[in-house]
């Protein structure tokens, strides 16, 4: 059996409040190989905090602790900020939710993708230019030379998200964390962006953590699924077996998904009393 790419044991993310400290991630544990792992749950369930804690992006007064937080044999718990900068992007990349808030408005798209590459590698200007255009082509941008000279406000939301994917993948990381990468896109563009991520992950043999609240999307694009509620993993299953989930919370989420042949007068509401006391 191959060594896991990522190992997490008893991960906790804590924030102070006027009423005392609160754990927004409570004892999360999982391993990840070079596979596609989906993390699902409602807003506030701790999905994004789990992803950000892997890259040590939780800032004070937030606090992260874990019995084990290991990436490719590297103990991330004791890595300094300088050491983490060598890992972020080069080894682990993260695609954020909305490109409008992630892209620099005063830099061209080509400059930003090149910067993501030059942060971790020394290459000639010619090599950088070639890599940037090739990366834009790989995310299915038809006219990469023109797009490379545009500014973020000059492209659509779908193209902006493709540019973000290109930025995160050009250093050729081993792990991609995609945090709601298609939440701001319409359905047709959403499918295109997910196909691009799926194709690149498979071709490069990367690990993927796909964070979403959309169970249908995650079950279509991932191999395994973790279901989170109130900061905890309440269920883990193969993506194709989501309909056979046993935890009341997961079953409630599945039951609330509208169907094309819907005959119910009302969608069911989660009965939180079924597990809240556990």
C-alpha positions in Angstrom: 0.0 0.0 0.0 1.4 3.4 -1.0 2.1 6.1 1.7 -0.7 8.6 2.1 0.0 12.1 0.6 -1.8 13.8 3.5 -2.4 12.5 7.1 -4.6 14.4 9.5 -5.4 13.3 13.1 -7.6 15.1 15.6 -7.5 18.5 13.8 -9.0 21.4 15.8 -9.5 25.0 14.8 -10.4 27.3 17.8 -11.5 30.9 18.0 -12.1 33.1 21.1 -15.5 34.6 21.6 -17.1 36.8 24.3 -18.5 33.6 25.8 -15.3 31.6 25.7 -13.4 29.6 23.1 -15.3 27.7 20.4 -14.0 24.9 18.2 -15.1 25.4 14.6 -13.3 22.2 13.6 -13.5 19.5 16.2 -11.3 16.4 16.0 -11.3 15.9 12.2 -9.2 12.9 11.0 -8.6 11.5 7.5 -5.9 10.4 5.1 -5.6 11.3 1.4 -3.7 9.5 -1.4 -3.5 10.6 -5.0 -7.2 10.5 -5.3 -10.3 12.9 -5.3 -11.7 13.5 -1.9 -14.9 15.5 -1.5 -15.8 17.3 1.8 -19.5 18.3 2.0 -21.8 19.9 4.5 -23.8 23.0 5.2 -22.3 26.5 5.4 -20.5 26.8 8.7 -19.8 23.1 9.0 -16.1 23.6 9.1 -15.2 22.6 5.5 -13.3 25.7 4.4 -11.6 26.0 7.8 -10.3 22.4 7.4 -8.9 23.2 4.0 -7.3 26.5 5.1 -5.7 24.8 8.2 -3.8 22.4 6.0 -2.0 25.4 4.4 -1.7 27.2 7.8 -3.9 30.1 6.6 -5.8 30.4 9.9 -4.5 33.7 11.4 -4.6 34.9 15.0 -6.6 34.9 17.1 -7.6 31.6 15.5 -5.6 28.6 16.7 -4.9 25.3 15.0 -3.9 22.1 16.7 -3.6 18.5 15.6 -2.1 15.2 16.8 -0.8 14.7 13.3 -0.7 17.1 10.3 1.6 15.5 7.8 2.0 16.2 4.0 4.2 13.8 2.0 6.1 13.0 5.2 6.5 16.6 6.2 5.2 17.6 9.7 3.3 20.8 8.9 2.6 21.7 12.5 6.1 23.0 13.2 6.7 24.6 9.8 7.6 28.3 10.0 5.8 30.9 7.8 8.9 31.0 5.6 8.9 27.2 5.3 5.2 27.2 4.5 5.7 29.7 1.7 7.9 27.1 0.0 5.1 24.6 0.2 2.1 26.8 -0.7 1.7 26.8 -4.4 4.7 24.6 -5.2 3.4 21.5 -3.4 -0.1 22.4 -2.2 -2.4 24.9 -4.1 -5.8 26.2 -3.2 -8.5 27.5 -5.6 -10.7 30.0 -3.7 -14.4 30.6 -4.3 -14.5 33.8 -6.4 -11.8 35.0 -8.8 -13.0 38.6 -8.5 -11.5 38.6 -4.9 -8.5 36.5 -5.7 -7.0 38.1 -8.8 -4.9 41.3 -8.6 -6.9 44.0 -10.5 -3.7 46.0 -11.5 -1.8 43.1 -13.0 -2.4 41.4 -16.3 -3.5 37.8 -16.3 -0.3 36.7 -17.9 1.8 38.5 -15.2 -0.1 36.9 -12.4 0.2 33.4 -13.7 3.9 34.0 -14.4 4.3 35.3 -10.8 2.8 32.1 -9.4 5.5 30.1 -11.4 8.5 32.4 -10.7 7.8 32.4 -6.9 9.0 28.7 -6.9 11.1 28.2 -10.0 13.9 30.1 -11.8 13.2 30.2 -15.5 14.1 32.4 -18.4 11.5 35.0 -19.6 11.0 32.9 -22.8 10.4 29.7 -20.8 8.0 31.5 -18.5 6.0 32.9 -21.4 5.8 29.5 -23.1 4.6 27.9 -19.8 2.0 30.6 -19.2 0.5 30.2 -22.7 0.6 26.4 -22.4 -1.2 26.5 -19.1 -3.9 28.8 -20.4 -4.4 26.4 -23.3 -4.7 23.5 -20.8 -7.6 25.2 -19.1 -9.3 25.5 -22.5 -8.8 29.2 -23.2 -8.9 29.5 -27.0 -6.8 32.6 -27.5 -4.2 32.5 -24.7 -2.0 35.3 -26.1 -4.8 37.8 -26.1 -6.2 36.7 -22.7 -2.7 36.8 -21.1 -2.6 40.6 -21.8 -6.1 41.3 -20.3 -6.8 42.5 -16.8 -9.2 40.6 -14.5 -12.1 43.0 -15.0 -12.0 42.3 -18.8 -12.8 38.6 -18.5 -16.0 36.7 -17.5 -16.5 34.9 -14.3 -16.0 31.5 -15.9 -12.8 32.6 -17.6 -11.6 34.2 -14.4 -12.1 30.9 -12.6 -10.1 29.2 -15.4 -7.3 31.7 -14.9 -7.3 31.0 -11.1 -7.0 27.2 -11.9 -4.1 28.0 -14.2 -2.4 30.0 -11.5 -2.7 27.3 -9.0 -1.6 24.4 -11.3 1.3 26.0 -13.2 3.8 25.2 -10.4 2.6 21.5 -10.7 1.6 20.9 -7.1 1.0 17.4 -5.6 -2.3 18.5 -3.9 -5.0 20.8 -5.0 -7.6 22.1 -2.6 -10.6 23.4 -4.4 -12.9 25.4 -2.1 -16.3 25.9 -3.8 -14.5 26.6 -7.1 -17.7 26.9 -9.1 -20.2 28.5 -6.6 -20.3 31.8 -8.5 -20.8 30.2 -12.0 -23.8 29.2 -13.9 -24.5 25.5 -14.5 -23.0 25.2 -18.0 -19.8 26.9 -17.1 -19.7 25.1 -13.8 -19.5 21.7 -15.6 -16.7 23.0 -17.9 -14.6 24.2 -15.0 -15.0 20.9 -13.1 -14.1 18.9 -16.2 -10.9 20.9 -16.5 -10.0 20.3 -12.8 -10.8 16.6 -13.1 -8.8 16.2 -16.3 -5.7 18.0 -15.0 -5.8 16.1 -11.6 -6.0 12.7 -13.4 -3.3 13.6 -16.0 -0.9 14.9 -13.4 -1.6 12.2 -10.8 -2.4 14.8 -8.1 -4.5 14.6 -4.9 -7.7 16.6 -4.8 -9.8 17.9 -1.9 -13.0 19.3 -3.4 -15.0 21.3 -0.8 -18.6 22.0 -1.6 -22.2 22.0 -0.3 -23.4 20.4 -3.5 -23.8 16.7 -3.0 -24.5 15.9 -6.6 -21.4 17.6 -7.9 -19.1 16.0 -5.3 -20.6 12.5 -5.9 -20.0 13.0 -9.6 -16.4 14.2 -9.5 -14.9 12.5 -6.4 -13.8 9.0 -5.3 -14.6 9.4 -1.6 -16.8 11.8 0.4 -16.5 13.1 4.0 -19.7 14.6 5.4 -19.1 17.4 8.0 -21.5 18.9 10.5 -20.7 21.4 13.3 -17.0 20.9 12.8 -17.0 17.1 12.8 -16.8 14.4 10.2 -20.1 12.5 10.8 -19.8 10.0 7.9 -17.3 8.8 5.3 -18.3 6.8 2.2 -17.4 6.0 -1.4 -18.9 8.7 -3.7 -21.0 6.1 -5.5 -22.5 4.9 -2.2 -23.8 8.3 -1.0 -27.4 7.2 -1.5 -26.8 4.4 1.0 -25.6 6.7 3.8 -26.6 5.7 7.3 -26.0 8.9 9.4 -29.3 10.9 10.0 -27.6 14.1 8.9 -26.3 12.7 5.7 -29.6 11.1 4.9 -31.3 14.4 5.6 -29.0 16.2 3.2 -29.6 13.6 0.5 -33.4 13.7 1.0 -33.4 17.5 0.6 -31.9 17.4 -2.9 -34.6 18.3 -5.5 -35.2 15.7 -8.3 -36.1 16.1 -11.9 -39.1 13.8 -11.5 -40.1 15.5 -8.2 -43.5 14.5 -6.8 -43.1 15.7 -3.2 -45.2 18.8 -2.3 -42.4 19.9 0.1 -38.7 19.2 0.4 -37.9 17.6 3.8 -36.3 19.7 6.6 -33.3 18.4 8.5 -34.4 16.9 11.8 -31.4 18.0 13.9 -32.8 16.4 17.1 -31.9 13.0 15.5 -28.2 13.5 16.1 -27.8 16.8 18.1 -27.6 15.1 21.4 -25.0 12.5 20.3 
